[in-house]
Amino acid sequence: MQSLNRRRFLKHAGAALGGLLLPLEYLPCDDVFVRPAPSTLGRIATWWQQTVRVKPDPHSEIVTYLSRDEIIPLYAAVDGVAPWPSNAVWYQTDGGYIHSGYVYPSEDRPNPEVISDVEAPGFWAEVVVPIGWARSNPESEYTARKLYYGTVYRVVGAVQDAHGEWWYQLQEGIMLSPGPYLPANNLRRITPEELAPLSPERTDKRIEINIDVQLLKCYEGNELVFFTRIGSGHYNTATPRGEFTVLFKRHAQRMIGGEGDDYYDLPGIAFPTYFTYSGVAIHGTYWHNDYGRRHSHGCVNVTNEAARWVFRWATPVAPYETFKVDAENGNGTRVVVV
């Protein structure tokens, strides 16, 4: 396999964007097919080190090691040798290739808009930088929390610090009461239009989750309207099989659980849709980028984009102002897990 440098990648991508009969999702490069990277940056999302290798092959020579929360450029995505059967995608970065499974696609897009007068109950917002450094108050010198790209919170206030910089105070998604502050340019307001319900008039919706093939499908009657790969529960914390209905939904959630080495504390989880009383949900994910195999403590991991789609589509409808909405009289969307 011949390496694809950044100049050649941009040349091919530019040709595709210029309107040639070259599909953007498959950019030919010698004897391989190269796709654009899903984002311009990637964040290393594991506690252990990841390797950059000369080729997209887990047995090729190691170029360097990368640690948790390092931010790297992503130039392209290629199908290489899969370190495990469900994911053969590698990203080209400086010096070589890194497997995609624990590289979380991110962008660095500081938002110039500031909403200085935040009316109750506030508005929903997503982090638009790879890592946002939250503080207990804007004048503090210490980081209270790292908040990652794509995570979601309710903004409940805005203040200026001594230098005139604006900070948003966050609540749901991280605290049940008004909590830490994040620079306002680290967040983008999610508008009500972006969360408007999808086909709310349909009463024949159902979600089918296949654990064996790690796939989620959404149907309206017999018509497939959406599907996505998933990461369901590990074997010792398996996603339960059976027939359920959506019980409630939240725009964002901080999930805490486990013990010892298995402990987790994950703020800003995007758009969870719950279908068991034990707390199993379909929700966004930012601690891995590896779908097609088991990953979770029982929930159904999907991308943030997929979680938002399911959240908007499934019943009950969630008003923009609410934190949690419950299904009434069992009228939540049917969920079948096989």
C-alpha atoms as a printed R data frame, in Angstrom:
    type eleno elety resid chain resno       x       y       z
1   ATOM     1    CA   MET     A     1   0.000   0.000   0.000
2   ATOM     2    CA   GLN     A     2   1.425   3.373  -0.976
3   ATOM     3    CA   SER     A     3   1.186   6.154   1.564
4   ATOM     4    CA   LEU     A     4  -1.095   9.091   0.857
5   ATOM     5    CA   ASN     A     5   0.473  12.397   1.799
6   ATOM     6    CA   ARG     A     6  -1.570  15.463   2.660
7   ATOM     7    CA   ARG     A     7  -0.922  17.229  -0.655
8   ATOM     8    CA   ARG     A     8  -2.178  14.273  -2.687
9   ATOM     9    CA   PHE     A     9  -5.207  13.889  -0.419
10  ATOM    10    CA   LEU     A    10  -6.140  17.542  -0.777
11  ATOM    11    CA   LYS     A    11  -5.646  17.305  -4.529
12  ATOM    12    CA   HIS     A    12  -8.101  14.401  -4.772
13  ATOM    13    CA   ALA     A    13 -10.556  16.012  -2.358
14  ATOM    14    CA   GLY     A    14 -10.398  19.292  -4.273
15  ATOM    15    CA   ALA     A    15 -11.151  17.496  -7.517
16  ATOM    16    CA   ALA     A    16 -14.173  15.838  -5.999
17  ATOM    17    CA   LEU     A    17 -15.469  19.086  -4.558
18  ATOM    18    CA   GLY     A    18 -14.883  20.738  -7.925
19  ATOM    19    CA   GLY     A    19 -17.688  18.693  -9.417
20  ATOM    20    CA   LEU     A    20 -15.836  15.901 -11.222
21  ATOM    21    CA   LEU     A    21 -17.504  12.507 -11.465
22  ATOM    22    CA   LEU     A    22 -15.593  11.318  -8.429
23  ATOM    23    CA   PRO     A    23 -17.681  10.474  -5.354
24  ATOM    24    CA   LEU     A    24 -16.399  12.266  -2.286
25  ATOM    25    CA   GLU     A    25 -16.726   9.213  -0.095
26  ATOM    26    CA   TYR     A    26 -14.351   7.131  -2.232
27  ATOM    27    CA   LEU     A    27 -11.218   8.886  -3.405
28  ATOM    28    CA   PRO     A    28  -8.952   6.524  -5.394
29  ATOM    29    CA   CYS     A    29  -5.265   6.533  -4.580
30  ATOM    30    CA   ASP     A    30  -3.190   4.006  -6.527
31  ATOM    31    CA   ASP     A    31  -4.324   0.562  -5.401
32  ATOM    32    CA   VAL     A    32  -6.425   1.606  -2.395
33  ATOM    33    CA   PHE     A    33  -9.556   3.621  -1.762
34  ATOM    34    CA   VAL     A    34  -9.218   6.603   0.542
35  ATOM    35    CA   ARG     A    35 -12.046   8.492   2.196
36  ATOM    36    CA   PRO     A    36 -11.993  11.942   3.693
37  ATOM    37    CA   ALA     A    37 -11.461  11.894   7.439
38  ATOM    38    CA   PRO     A    38 -14.655  12.400   9.471
39  ATOM    39    CA   SER     A    39 -13.171  15.556  11.010
40  ATOM    40    CA   THR     A    40 -10.031  17.651  10.828
41  ATOM    41    CA   LEU     A    41  -8.856  16.627  14.300
42  ATOM    42    CA   GLY     A    42  -8.921  13.577  16.513
43  ATOM    43    CA   ARG     A    43  -8.635  13.217  20.288
44  ATOM    44    CA   ILE     A    44  -7.038  10.147  21.851
45  ATOM    45    CA   ALA     A    45  -9.891   8.824  23.978
46  ATOM    46    CA   THR     A    46  -8.332   6.045  26.064
47  ATOM    47    CA   TRP     A    47  -6.359   5.881  29.286
48  ATOM    48    CA   TRP     A    48  -3.722   3.739  27.586
49  ATOM    49    CA   GLN     A    49  -1.436   4.817  24.769
50  ATOM    50    CA   GLN     A    50  -2.298   4.478  21.097
51  ATOM    51    CA   THR     A    51   0.241   3.802  18.375
52  ATOM    52    CA   VAL     A    52   0.889   5.591  15.104
53  ATOM    53    CA   ARG     A    53   2.232   3.056  12.608
54  ATOM    54    CA   VAL     A    54   3.945   3.205   9.247
55  ATOM    55    CA   LYS     A    55   1.065   1.363   7.594
56  ATOM    56    CA   PRO     A    56  -2.612   0.844   8.510
57  ATOM    57    CA   ASP     A    57  -1.719  -2.517   9.977
58  ATOM    58    CA   PRO     A    58  -1.410  -3.429  13.691
59  ATOM    59    CA   HIS     A    59   1.726  -5.421  12.880
60  ATOM    60    CA   SER     A    60   3.601  -2.661  11.059
61  ATOM    61    CA   GLU     A    61   6.401  -0.576  12.514
62  ATOM    62    CA   ILE     A    62   5.506   1.841  15.311
63  ATOM    63    CA   VAL     A    63   6.261   5.496  14.610
64  ATOM    64    CA   THR     A    64   5.224   6.971  17.965
65  ATOM    65    CA   TYR     A    65   2.904   6.594  20.934
66  ATOM    66    CA   LEU     A    66   0.057   8.989  21.767
67  ATOM    67    CA   SER     A    67  -1.556   9.463  25.167
68  ATOM    68    CA   ARG     A    68  -5.055  10.266  26.355
69  ATOM    69    CA   ASP     A    69  -6.426  13.660  25.282
70  ATOM    70    CA   GLU     A    70  -3.646  14.391  22.797
71  ATOM    71    CA   ILE     A    71  -5.102  16.172  19.751
72  ATOM    72    CA   ILE     A    72  -3.876  15.096  16.319
73  ATOM    73    CA   PRO     A    73  -4.656  16.127  12.729
74  ATOM    74    CA   LEU     A    74  -6.669  13.702  10.586
75  ATOM    75    CA   TYR     A    75  -5.964  13.774   6.848
76  ATOM    76    CA   ALA     A    76  -7.833  10.736   5.518
77  ATOM    77    CA   ALA     A    77  -9.563   7.477   6.431
78  ATOM    78    CA   VAL     A    78  -8.487   4.181   4.880
79  ATOM    79    CA   ASP     A    79  -9.510   0.569   5.199
80  ATOM    80    CA   GLY     A    80  -6.475  -1.300   6.497
81  ATOM    81    CA   VAL     A    81  -5.831  -4.473   8.457
82  ATOM    82    CA   ALA     A    82  -8.408  -4.784  11.218
83  ATOM    83    CA   PRO     A    83  -7.001  -5.324  14.726
84  ATOM    84    CA   TRP     A    84 -10.415  -6.850  15.492
85  ATOM    85    CA   PRO     A    85 -12.993  -8.036  12.953
86  ATOM    86    CA   SER     A    86 -15.557  -5.249  13.272
87  ATOM    87    CA   ASN     A    87 -13.381  -2.221  12.484
88  ATOM    88    CA   ALA     A    88 -10.806  -1.961   9.709
89  ATOM    89    CA   VAL     A    89 -10.769   1.863   9.547
90  ATOM    90    CA   TRP     A    90  -7.512   3.732  10.137
91  ATOM    91    CA   TYR     A    91  -6.838   7.467  10.056
92  ATOM    92    CA   GLN     A    92  -3.849   9.040   8.377
93  ATOM    93    CA   THR     A    93  -2.129  11.515  10.659
94  ATOM    94    CA   ASP     A    94   1.321  13.051  11.004
95  ATOM    95    CA   GLY     A    95   3.909  10.326  10.560
96  ATOM    96    CA   GLY     A    96   1.616   7.450   9.625
97  ATOM    97    CA   TYR     A    97  -1.643   5.760  10.522
98  ATOM    98    CA   ILE     A    98  -3.616   5.284  13.728
99  ATOM    99    CA   HIS     A    99  -6.542   2.945  14.229
100 ATOM   100    CA   SER     A   100  -9.877   4.780  14.484
101 ATOM   101    CA   GLY     A   101 -11.362   2.881  17.426
102 ATOM   102    CA   TYR     A   102 -10.114   5.199  20.153
103 ATOM   103    CA   VAL     A   103  -9.572   8.384  18.172
104 ATOM   104    CA   TYR     A   104 -12.602  10.574  18.750
105 ATOM   105    CA   PRO     A   105 -13.344  12.822  15.722
106 ATOM   106    CA   SER     A   106 -13.279  16.471  16.818
107 ATOM   107    CA   GLU     A   107 -13.131  19.999  15.499
108 ATOM   108    CA   ASP     A   108 -11.784  23.275  16.822
109 ATOM   109    CA   ARG     A   109 -14.496  25.786  15.954
110 ATOM   110    CA   PRO     A   110 -14.720  28.505  18.622
111 ATOM   111    CA   ASN     A   111 -18.101  30.174  18.382
112 ATOM   112    CA   PRO     A   112 -18.107  34.007  18.249
113 ATOM   113    CA   GLU     A   113 -21.801  34.288  19.177
114 ATOM   114    CA   VAL     A   114 -22.445  35.297  22.785
115 ATOM   115    CA   ILE     A   115 -25.914  35.217  24.301
116 ATOM   116    CA   SER     A   116 -25.360  37.539  27.238
117 ATOM   117    CA   ASP     A   117 -28.961  37.613  28.431
118 ATOM   118    CA   VAL     A   118 -29.886  33.989  29.100
119 ATOM   119    CA   GLU     A   119 -33.594  33.684  29.775
120 ATOM   120    CA   ALA     A   120 -34.892  30.894  31.997
121 ATOM   121    CA   PRO     A   121 -34.814  27.962  31.667
122 ATOM   122    CA   GLY     A   122 -31.769  28.505  29.440
123 ATOM   123    CA   PHE     A   123 -30.775  26.816  26.203
124 ATOM   124    CA   TRP     A   124 -29.078  23.619  25.108
125 ATOM   125    CA   ALA     A   125 -25.533  23.861  23.788
126 ATOM   126    CA   GLU     A   126 -22.780  21.571  22.539
127 ATOM   127    CA   VAL     A   127 -19.025  21.860  22.997
128 ATOM   128    CA   VAL     A   128 -17.340  22.917  19.727
129 ATOM   129    CA   VAL     A   129 -13.662  22.604  20.694
130 ATOM   130    CA   PRO     A   130 -11.747  19.346  21.269
131 ATOM   131    CA   ILE     A   131 -11.515  19.963  25.026
132 ATOM   132    CA   GLY     A   132 -13.223  22.689  27.032
133 ATOM   133    CA   TRP     A   133 -11.693  23.537  30.411
134 ATOM   134    CA   ALA     A   134 -14.532  24.237  32.834
135 ATOM   135    CA   ARG     A   135 -13.956  26.149  36.086
136 ATOM   136    CA   SER     A   136 -15.934  26.477  39.289
137 ATOM   137    CA   ASN     A   137 -16.055  30.220  38.576
138 ATOM   138    CA   PRO     A   138 -14.586  32.375  35.803
139 ATOM   139    CA   GLU     A   139 -11.885  33.844  38.062
140 ATOM   140    CA   SER     A   140 -10.575  30.480  39.233
141 ATOM   141    CA   GLU     A   141  -7.129  29.366  38.057
142 ATOM   142    CA   TYR     A   142  -8.020  25.699  38.360
143 ATOM   143    CA   THR     A   143  -9.817  23.380  35.970
144 ATOM   144    CA   ALA     A   144 -12.905  21.815  37.515
145 ATOM   145    CA   ARG     A   145 -13.667  19.540  34.580
146 ATOM   146    CA   LYS     A   146 -12.653  18.640  31.043
147 ATOM   147    CA   LEU     A   147 -15.656  18.807  28.727
148 ATOM   148    CA   TYR     A   148 -15.260  17.162  25.368
149 ATOM   149    CA   TYR     A   149 -16.271  17.994  21.801
150 ATOM   150    CA   GLY     A   150 -19.899  17.111  21.075
151 ATOM   151    CA   THR     A   151 -21.044  16.848  24.687
152 ATOM   152    CA   VAL     A   152 -24.295  18.626  25.556
153 ATOM   153    CA   TYR     A   153 -25.338  20.843  28.489
154 ATOM   154    CA   ARG     A   154 -27.992  23.358  29.404
155 ATOM   155    CA   VAL     A   155 -26.670  26.922  29.604
156 ATOM   156    CA   VAL     A   156 -28.399  28.765  32.456
157 ATOM   157    CA   GLY     A   157 -26.371  31.978  32.735
158 ATOM   158    CA   ALA     A   158 -23.672  34.177  31.219
159 ATOM   159    CA   VAL     A   159 -21.089  36.345  33.009
160 ATOM   160    CA   GLN     A   160 -17.978  38.308  32.098
161 ATOM   161    CA   ASP     A   161 -14.661  37.862  33.846
162 ATOM   162    CA   ALA     A   162 -12.252  40.646  34.831
163 ATOM   163    CA   HIS     A   163 -10.837  40.709  31.298
164 ATOM   164    CA   GLY     A   164 -14.230  41.077  29.646
165 ATOM   165    CA   GLU     A   165 -14.381  37.487  28.398
166 ATOM   166    CA   TRP     A   166 -17.782  35.799  28.474
167 ATOM   167    CA   TRP     A   167 -18.429  32.524  30.311
168 ATOM   168    CA   TYR     A   168 -21.529  30.331  30.314
169 ATOM   169    CA   GLN     A   169 -22.761  28.603  33.445
170 ATOM   170    CA   LEU     A   170 -23.854  25.009  32.885
171 ATOM   171    CA   GLN     A   171 -26.486  22.898  34.556
172 ATOM   172    CA   GLU     A   172 -28.209  19.747  33.248
173 ATOM   173    CA   GLY     A   173 -25.746  17.374  31.691
174 ATOM   174    CA   ILE     A   174 -23.253  18.016  34.466
175 ATOM   175    CA   MET     A   175 -25.131  19.207  37.595
176 ATOM   176    CA   LEU     A   176 -28.757  19.259  38.683
177 ATOM   177    CA   SER     A   177 -28.210  22.763  40.057
178 ATOM   178    CA   PRO     A   178 -26.260  25.579  38.383
179 ATOM   179    CA   GLY     A   179 -22.697  24.352  38.121
180 ATOM   180    CA   PRO     A   180 -19.347  25.154  36.506
181 ATOM   181    CA   TYR     A   181 -18.488  27.759  33.888
182 ATOM   182    CA   LEU     A   182 -17.058  27.282  30.412
183 ATOM   183    CA   PRO     A   183 -15.806  30.003  28.029
184 ATOM   184    CA   ALA     A   184 -18.776  31.009  25.885
185 ATOM   185    CA   ASN     A   185 -16.829  30.518  22.662
186 ATOM   186    CA   ASN     A   186 -16.381  26.835  23.554
187 ATOM   187    CA   LEU     A   187 -20.117  26.253  23.110
188 ATOM   188    CA   ARG     A   188 -22.650  26.515  20.305
189 ATOM   189    CA   ARG     A   189 -26.334  26.992  20.994
190 ATOM   190    CA   ILE     A   190 -28.476  24.159  19.679
191 ATOM   191    CA   THR     A   191 -31.611  25.764  18.296
192 ATOM   192    CA   PRO     A   192 -35.131  24.413  18.841
193 ATOM   193    CA   GLU     A   193 -35.332  23.773  15.091
194 ATOM   194    CA   GLU     A   194 -32.371  21.387  15.323
195 ATOM   195    CA   LEU     A   195 -34.271  19.334  17.907
196 ATOM   196    CA   ALA     A   196 -37.712  19.469  16.291
197 ATOM   197    CA   PRO     A   197 -39.479  16.070  16.258
198 ATOM   198    CA   LEU     A   198 -39.191  13.910  13.150
199 ATOM   199    CA   SER     A   199 -42.398  12.502  11.637
200 ATOM   200    CA   PRO     A   200 -44.355  12.997  14.881
201 ATOM   201    CA   GLU     A   201 -47.592  12.035  13.157
202 ATOM   202    CA   ARG     A   202 -46.465   8.411  12.690
203 ATOM   203    CA   THR     A   203 -47.794   5.947  15.253
204 ATOM   204    CA   ASP     A   204 -46.162   2.848  13.767
205 ATOM   205    CA   LYS     A   205 -42.544   3.470  14.731
206 ATOM   206    CA   ARG     A   206 -40.280   0.797  16.152
207 ATOM   207    CA   ILE     A   207 -36.591   0.423  16.950
208 ATOM   208    CA   GLU     A   208 -34.881  -2.915  16.320
209 ATOM   209    CA   ILE     A   209 -31.511  -3.584  17.959
210 ATOM   210    CA   ASN     A   210 -29.572  -6.673  16.870
211 ATOM   211    CA   ILE     A   211 -26.895  -7.540  19.429
212 ATOM   212    CA   ASP     A   212 -25.225 -10.218  17.301
213 ATOM   213    CA   VAL     A   213 -24.546  -7.881  14.381
214 ATOM   214    CA   GLN     A   214 -24.367  -4.692  16.498
215 ATOM   215    CA   LEU     A   215 -26.890  -2.771  14.446
216 ATOM   216    CA   LEU     A   216 -29.789  -0.454  15.283
217 ATOM   217    CA   LYS     A   217 -32.613   0.072  12.788
218 ATOM   218    CA   CYS     A   218 -35.614   2.410  12.909
219 ATOM   219    CA   TYR     A   219 -38.825   1.556  11.056
220 ATOM   220    CA   GLU     A   220 -42.049   3.336  10.209
221 ATOM   221    CA   GLY     A   221 -44.329   0.439   9.454
222 ATOM   222    CA   ASN     A   222 -42.261  -1.799   7.184
223 ATOM   223    CA   GLU     A   223 -40.115   1.039   5.870
224 ATOM   224    CA   LEU     A   224 -36.557   1.311   7.150
225 ATOM   225    CA   VAL     A   225 -35.915   5.008   7.793
226 ATOM   226    CA   PHE     A   226 -32.608   4.963   9.691
227 ATOM   227    CA   PHE     A   227 -29.853   2.573  10.755
228 ATOM   228    CA   THR     A   228 -26.522   2.823  12.524
229 ATOM   229    CA   ARG     A   229 -23.841   0.586  13.985
230 ATOM   230    CA   ILE     A   230 -23.724   0.346  17.770
231 ATOM   231    CA   GLY     A   231 -21.617  -0.671  20.734
232 ATOM   232    CA   SER     A   232 -23.892  -2.607  23.099
233 ATOM   233    CA   GLY     A   233 -23.173  -3.946  26.595
234 ATOM   234    CA   HIS     A   234 -20.197  -6.153  27.348
235 ATOM   235    CA   TYR     A   235 -20.973  -9.826  27.984
236 ATOM   236    CA   ASN     A   236 -20.885  -9.328  31.778
237 ATOM   237    CA   THR     A   237 -23.063  -6.177  31.513
238 ATOM   238    CA   ALA     A   238 -25.082  -7.185  28.489
239 ATOM   239    CA   THR     A   239 -27.841  -5.102  26.955
240 ATOM   240    CA   PRO     A   240 -31.049  -6.980  27.835
241 ATOM   241    CA   ARG     A   241 -32.872  -8.721  25.015
242 ATOM   242    CA   GLY     A   242 -36.637  -8.579  24.722
243 ATOM   243    CA   GLU     A   243 -39.452  -6.184  23.892
244 ATOM   244    CA   PHE     A   244 -39.569  -2.753  25.502
245 ATOM   245    CA   THR     A   245 -40.928   0.725  24.922
246 ATOM   246    CA   VAL     A   246 -39.230   4.081  25.296
247 ATOM   247    CA   LEU     A   247 -39.837   5.155  28.898
248 ATOM   248    CA   PHE     A   248 -38.294   8.614  28.937
249 ATOM   249    CA   LYS     A   249 -35.786  10.854  27.200
250 ATOM   250    CA   ARG     A   250 -33.336  13.509  28.338
251 ATOM   251    CA   HIS     A   251 -31.519  16.110  26.293
252 ATOM   252    CA   ALA     A   252 -28.295  15.399  28.175
253 ATOM   253    CA   GLN     A   253 -27.137  13.222  31.036
254 ATOM   254    CA   ARG     A   254 -24.210  12.759  33.391
255 ATOM   255    CA   MET     A   255 -23.771   9.020  33.907
256 ATOM   256    CA   ILE     A   256 -21.908   7.690  36.945
257 ATOM   257    CA   GLY     A   257 -21.456   4.054  37.879
258 ATOM   258    CA   GLY     A   258 -19.194   1.052  38.261
259 ATOM   259    CA   GLU     A   259 -16.638   0.394  40.978
260 ATOM   260    CA   GLY     A   260 -12.849   0.374  41.234
261 ATOM   261    CA   ASP     A   261 -11.171   0.126  37.842
262 ATOM   262    CA   ASP     A   262 -14.630  -0.078  36.309
263 ATOM   263    CA   TYR     A   263 -15.782   3.276  37.720
264 ATOM   264    CA   TYR     A   264 -16.989   5.893  35.258
265 ATOM   265    CA   ASP     A   265 -18.187   9.492  35.491
266 ATOM   266    CA   LEU     A   266 -19.293  10.822  32.111
267 ATOM   267    CA   PRO     A   267 -20.894  14.281  31.885
268 ATOM   268    CA   GLY     A   268 -22.620  15.695  28.841
269 ATOM   269    CA   ILE     A   269 -23.820  12.444  27.294
270 ATOM   270    CA   ALA     A   270 -25.898  13.510  24.321
271 ATOM   271    CA   PHE     A   271 -29.597  12.744  23.884
272 ATOM   272    CA   PRO     A   272 -30.194   9.511  25.815
273 ATOM   273    CA   THR     A   273 -33.382   7.611  24.988
274 ATOM   274    CA   TYR     A   274 -34.179   5.210  27.880
275 ATOM   275    CA   PHE     A   275 -36.086   1.985  27.415
276 ATOM   276    CA   THR     A   276 -35.601   0.056  30.707
277 ATOM   277    CA   TYR     A   277 -36.239   1.029  34.318
278 ATOM   278    CA   SER     A   278 -32.666  -0.025  35.130
279 ATOM   279    CA   GLY     A   279 -31.399   2.885  33.016
280 ATOM   280    CA   VAL     A   280 -30.488   1.270  29.695
281 ATOM   281    CA   ALA     A   281 -30.528   3.913  26.963
282 ATOM   282    CA   ILE     A   282 -29.532   4.619  23.394
283 ATOM   283    CA   HIS     A   283 -27.129   7.550  23.716
284 ATOM   284    CA   GLY     A   284 -24.240   9.472  22.237
285 ATOM   285    CA   THR     A   285 -20.646   8.461  22.928
286 ATOM   286    CA   TYR     A   286 -17.350  10.333  23.185
287 ATOM   287    CA   TRP     A   287 -15.017   7.879  24.983
288 ATOM   288    CA   HIS     A   288 -14.517   5.658  21.953
289 ATOM   289    CA   ASN     A   289 -15.128   5.671  18.211
290 ATOM   290    CA   ASP     A   290 -15.510   1.939  17.720
291 ATOM   291    CA   TYR     A   291 -18.917   0.670  16.662
292 ATOM   292    CA   GLY     A   292 -19.711  -2.884  15.671
293 ATOM   293    CA   ARG     A   293 -18.659  -4.623  18.887
294 ATOM   294    CA   ARG     A   294 -19.640  -4.644  22.574
295 ATOM   295    CA   HIS     A   295 -18.401  -1.678  24.595
296 ATOM   296    CA   SER     A   296 -20.775  -0.531  27.320
297 ATOM   297    CA   HIS     A   297 -22.176  -1.234  30.781
298 ATOM   298    CA   GLY     A   298 -25.496  -2.161  29.170
299 ATOM   299    CA   CYS     A   299 -26.480   0.912  27.202
300 ATOM   300    CA   VAL     A   300 -26.468   1.174  23.423
301 ATOM   301    CA   ASN     A   301 -23.566   3.415  22.340
302 ATOM   302    CA   VAL     A   302 -24.020   5.309  19.075
303 ATOM   303    CA   THR     A   303 -22.490   8.458  17.641
304 ATOM   304    CA   ASN     A   304 -23.787  11.795  18.904
305 ATOM   305    CA   GLU     A   305 -25.363  12.436  15.514
306 ATOM   306    CA   ALA     A   306 -27.211   9.107  15.592
307 ATOM   307    CA   ALA     A   307 -28.326   9.683  19.195
308 ATOM   308    CA   ARG     A   308 -29.799  13.042  18.233
309 ATOM   309    CA   TRP     A   309 -31.698  11.493  15.314
310 ATOM   310    CA   VAL     A   310 -33.200   8.748  17.475
311 ATOM   311    CA   PHE     A   311 -34.032  11.288  20.204
312 ATOM   312    CA   ARG     A   312 -35.912  13.500  17.746
313 ATOM   313    CA   TRP     A   313 -37.698  10.614  16.055
314 ATOM   314    CA   ALA     A   314 -38.748   8.368  18.936
315 ATOM   315    CA   THR     A   315 -41.793   9.131  21.068
316 ATOM   316    CA   PRO     A   316 -42.517  10.766  23.419
317 ATOM   317    CA   VAL     A   317 -41.833  14.155  21.863
318 ATOM   318    CA   ALA     A   318 -39.395  16.163  24.004
319 ATOM   319    CA   PRO     A   319 -40.185  19.899  24.292
320 ATOM   320    CA   TYR     A   320 -37.041  22.018  23.934
321 ATOM   321    CA   GLU     A   321 -37.364  23.538  27.408
322 ATOM   322    CA   THR     A   322 -37.528  20.224  29.260
323 ATOM   323    CA   PHE     A   323 -34.704  18.218  30.791
324 ATOM   324    CA   LYS     A   324 -36.676  14.985  30.973
325 ATOM   325    CA   VAL     A   325 -39.878  13.868  29.281
326 ATOM   326    CA   ASP     A   326 -41.734  10.675  30.261
327 ATOM   327    CA   ALA     A   327 -43.828   8.479  28.027
328 ATOM   328    CA   GLU     A   328 -47.411   8.303  29.213
329 ATOM   329    CA   ASN     A   329 -49.630   5.214  29.241
330 ATOM   330    CA   GLY     A   330 -47.001   3.099  27.515
331 ATOM   331    CA   ASN     A   331 -47.076   5.206  24.345
332 ATOM   332    CA   GLY     A   332 -43.308   5.347  23.896
333 ATOM   333    CA   THR     A   333 -41.796   3.948  20.725
334 ATOM   334    CA   ARG     A   334 -41.513   0.174  20.679
335 ATOM   335    CA   VAL     A   335 -37.958  -1.202  21.120
336 ATOM   336    CA   VAL     A   336 -37.141  -4.792  20.145
337 ATOM   337    CA   VAL     A   337 -33.728  -6.141  21.185
338 ATOM   338    CA   VAL     A   338 -32.723  -9.511  19.700
